[in-house]
Amino acid sequence: MNNYKIGSFIAKKRNQLGITQRQLAERLYVTDKTISRWETGMYLPPADALLMISELFDVSINEILCGKRLSKEEYKEAA
């Protein structure tokens, strides 16, 4: 796992939704500072936040942890 890739993926998906760090933080019941720390790779989201992020962004937790969308073959390898 690469914290930077994970953070970049979260930031990319957030931007694709057109929401700010503060708006994402409100949806996940955390602070915008926490979102910033995740997006810069300083920290990883905890398991409960990963589940909420995956539902919000319509991606799998494996994709978040790999830092990219996965093809079916890549998904099998990541699992």
N, C-alpha and C positions, 0 to 999 in steps of 0.2 A: 504494500500500500504506500502510496505517495501522497502525503498530506497536501502538498501544493497542487497536485492534479485534482484531488478531491475538491479542494477549495475553489479552484478555477472552474470546475464543472458546476458546482453549486451556484457560483456567481453567474456563469453563462446561462444556466436554466432560469435563474431569478430574473436576469435581464430580458430573456425571451418572453417571460410572463409580463414584463413591463412593470415590475414592482420594486420598491426601494428596499434597502436593508431593514429599515424600520417597519415597513409593511409586512415583510417576511417574518420579522421578529415577533410582531403581534400575533400572527397566525400560528407561530410555533411556541408562543408563551415564553419567549426569552428576550433578552435585550438586543438592541441593534449592535452593541459592542460585541456581543457573543457571535452574531452573524459575521461581523467583520473578522473576528478571530478565526472562524471556520474558513471563510473565503481566502484568507491570507495563508492558511495552512498552519497556523499556530496551534490550533486544537482541532480535534475531530468531534463531530456531533455525537452525542450519546445514542444508544440504541433506540430509545423512544423517539428522539428527534429524527433519526434516519428513517424510521417508519413514516412519520408525518411528511418528511421531505419527499420520500418516494411516492406517496399518494398525491401530494400537491403537484409535483413535477411530472407525474405519470411515467416514472422510471423505476427500475428495480433497485433494491439496496445494493446488489452486486454491481450495477452500473455506477452508482454513486461511489462505491469503494474502489472501483477501477478508474473512475474519473472520466468515463466516456460511455457513449451508447455502445451496446454490444450486439454483434450479429448472433445468430443462433449458435454457431460453432464457438464463438468467443464466450458466449454465456455458459455453455456447457463446461468449458475449460475453467472459467472463473468460479463456477459453482463447486 
